């Protein structure tokens, strides 16, 4: 697992029309991106700011489970 923060100094316009002048996103990654770069699984939890799915989805994320880091490069914001 790798924990990182993505920073953007560019404005982001939301659906509401409100503009964020800059923003940052914390994210975790699990597994490896394959050469074709087609094994990405993007998951997130809309009700928490926690970017570690093993804490809130232990039955679905992990070796031998639906989101298996041996098969997918999992990105969780």
C-alpha positions as CSV (number, residue, x, y, z in Angstrom):
1,X,0.0,0.0,0.0
2,X,1.1,3.5,-0.8
3,X,-0.4,6.7,0.7
4,X,0.0,9.9,-1.3
5,X,-1.5,13.3,-1.7
6,X,-2.3,14.9,-5.0
7,X,-2.1,18.7,-5.1
8,X,-3.6,20.9,-7.8
9,X,-3.1,24.6,-8.0
10,X,-5.5,24.8,-10.9
11,X,-9.2,25.9,-10.3
12,X,-11.8,23.1,-10.3
13,X,-15.4,24.1,-11.2
14,X,-18.0,21.9,-9.4
15,X,-21.4,20.9,-10.8
16,X,-22.9,23.7,-8.6
17,X,-20.8,26.3,-10.4
18,X,-18.7,26.9,-7.3
19,X,-15.0,27.1,-8.1
20,X,-12.3,25.7,-5.9
21,X,-9.2,27.8,-6.6
22,X,-7.0,24.8,-5.6
23,X,-7.5,21.4,-4.0
24,X,-5.8,18.3,-2.7
25,X,-6.8,14.7,-2.6
26,X,-5.4,12.0,-0.3
27,X,-5.3,8.6,-1.9
28,X,-4.0,5.0,-1.3
29,X,-2.9,2.5,-3.9
30,X,-2.6,-1.3,-3.8
31,X,-1.2,-3.7,-6.3
32,X,0.7,-2.9,-9.5
33,X,-0.3,-1.2,-12.7
34,X,0.2,-3.6,-15.6
35,X,2.0,-2.8,-18.8
36,X,-1.2,-2.3,-20.7
37,X,-2.5,0.0,-17.9
38,X,-5.9,-1.6,-18.1
39,X,-6.1,-3.2,-14.6
40,X,-7.1,-0.1,-12.6
41,X,-10.0,-0.3,-10.1
42,X,-11.1,3.1,-8.7
43,X,-13.0,2.8,-5.5
44,X,-14.1,5.3,-2.9
45,X,-16.5,5.7,0.0
46,X,-18.9,8.7,-0.4
47,X,-19.5,8.9,3.4
48,X,-16.0,9.0,4.8
49,X,-12.8,10.8,4.0
50,X,-10.9,7.6,4.6
51,X,-8.8,6.4,1.7
52,X,-7.9,3.0,3.1
53,X,-10.6,0.5,1.9
54,X,-9.2,-2.3,4.0
55,X,-10.6,-0.5,7.0
56,X,-14.2,0.0,5.7
57,X,-14.5,-2.8,3.0
58,X,-12.5,-5.7,4.5
59,X,-14.9,-8.2,2.9
60,X,-14.3,-6.9,-0.6
61,X,-10.7,-5.7,-0.7
62,X,-7.7,-8.0,-0.3
63,X,-6.1,-11.2,-1.6
64,X,-8.6,-13.5,-3.1
65,X,-11.5,-11.0,-2.8
66,X,-13.4,-9.0,-5.4
67,X,-10.9,-6.2,-5.4
68,X,-7.7,-8.3,-5.3
69,X,-4.4,-6.3,-5.4
70,X,-2.7,-9.2,-7.1
71,X,-5.1,-8.7,-10.1
72,X,-5.9,-5.0,-9.9
73,X,-4.1,-1.7,-9.4
74,X,-6.5,-0.3,-6.8
75,X,-6.8,3.5,-6.3
76,X,-8.9,4.8,-3.4
77,X,-9.4,8.5,-2.8
